[in-house]
């Protein structure tokens, strides 16, 4: 960009910075959400809850399906990018 456009767009710098920060936060949240280690840990906690009688078999099945879906998506993302950090 030229100097004039930079000067004209200067008032929007905080908005551009905020948008960047939001994108970074969303990417980090997705990285954690689709992290296979995190998903496996959640599966383990879910099984512990079932064994302790804190949830029913039906609740377990539904939550387990959701976690397994996330794990499948994580595997596809990892295979597609090589590191699983971006879709």
C-alpha positions as CSV (number, residue, x, y, z in Angstrom):
1,X,0.0,0.0,0.0
2,X,1.1,3.5,-0.6
3,X,1.7,6.2,2.0
4,X,-1.6,8.0,1.3
5,X,-3.7,4.8,1.8
6,X,-1.8,4.0,5.0
7,X,-2.6,7.4,6.3
8,X,-6.2,7.2,5.3
9,X,-6.6,3.7,6.8
10,X,-4.8,4.6,10.0
11,X,-8.0,5.2,12.0
12,X,-8.9,1.6,11.3
13,X,-5.7,0.1,12.7
14,X,-7.3,-0.9,16.0
15,X,-10.1,-2.7,14.1
16,X,-7.5,-4.6,12.0
17,X,-5.5,-5.4,15.1
18,X,-8.6,-6.7,16.9
19,X,-9.6,-8.8,13.9
20,X,-6.2,-10.4,13.9
21,X,-6.3,-11.1,17.6
22,X,-9.7,-12.7,17.2
23,X,-8.5,-14.9,14.4
24,X,-5.6,-16.0,16.5
25,X,-7.8,-16.8,19.4
26,X,-10.2,-18.8,17.2
27,X,-7.3,-20.8,15.7
28,X,-5.9,-21.6,19.1
29,X,-9.3,-22.7,20.4
30,X,-9.8,-24.9,17.3
31,X,-6.3,-26.4,17.8
32,X,-7.1,-27.4,21.4
33,X,-10.6,-28.6,20.5
34,X,-9.3,-30.9,17.8
35,X,-6.2,-32.0,19.6
36,X,-6.3,-35.8,19.7
37,X,-4.7,-36.0,23.1
38,X,-7.4,-33.7,24.5
39,X,-10.1,-35.7,22.9
40,X,-8.7,-39.0,24.3
41,X,-8.5,-37.5,27.8
42,X,-12.1,-36.4,27.5
43,X,-13.0,-40.0,26.4
44,X,-11.2,-41.3,29.5
45,X,-13.1,-38.9,31.8
46,X,-16.3,-39.8,30.1
47,X,-15.7,-43.5,30.8
48,X,-14.9,-42.7,34.4
49,X,-18.2,-40.9,34.8
50,X,-20.0,-43.8,33.3
51,X,-18.3,-46.3,35.7
52,X,-19.0,-44.0,38.7
53,X,-22.7,-43.8,37.7
54,X,-22.6,-40.1,37.1
55,X,-24.1,-40.5,33.6
56,X,-26.4,-43.0,32.0
57,X,-25.4,-45.4,29.2
58,X,-27.5,-43.3,26.7
59,X,-25.7,-40.1,27.7
60,X,-22.4,-41.9,27.4
61,X,-23.2,-43.1,24.0
62,X,-24.2,-39.7,22.7
63,X,-21.2,-37.9,24.2
64,X,-18.8,-40.7,23.0
65,X,-20.2,-40.3,19.5
66,X,-19.5,-36.6,19.6
67,X,-15.9,-37.1,20.8
68,X,-15.3,-39.8,18.2
69,X,-16.5,-37.5,15.5
70,X,-14.1,-34.8,16.7
71,X,-11.3,-37.4,16.7
72,X,-12.1,-38.3,13.1
73,X,-12.1,-34.7,12.0
74,X,-8.8,-34.2,13.8
75,X,-7.3,-37.1,12.0
76,X,-8.5,-35.8,8.6
77,X,-7.2,-32.3,9.4
78,X,-3.9,-33.7,10.5
79,X,-3.6,-35.8,7.3
80,X,-4.6,-32.9,5.1
81,X,-2.1,-30.4,6.5
82,X,0.7,-32.5,7.9
83,X,0.5,-31.0,11.4
84,X,-3.2,-30.6,12.2
85,X,-3.0,-26.9,13.1
86,X,-5.0,-25.5,10.3
87,X,-8.1,-26.7,8.3
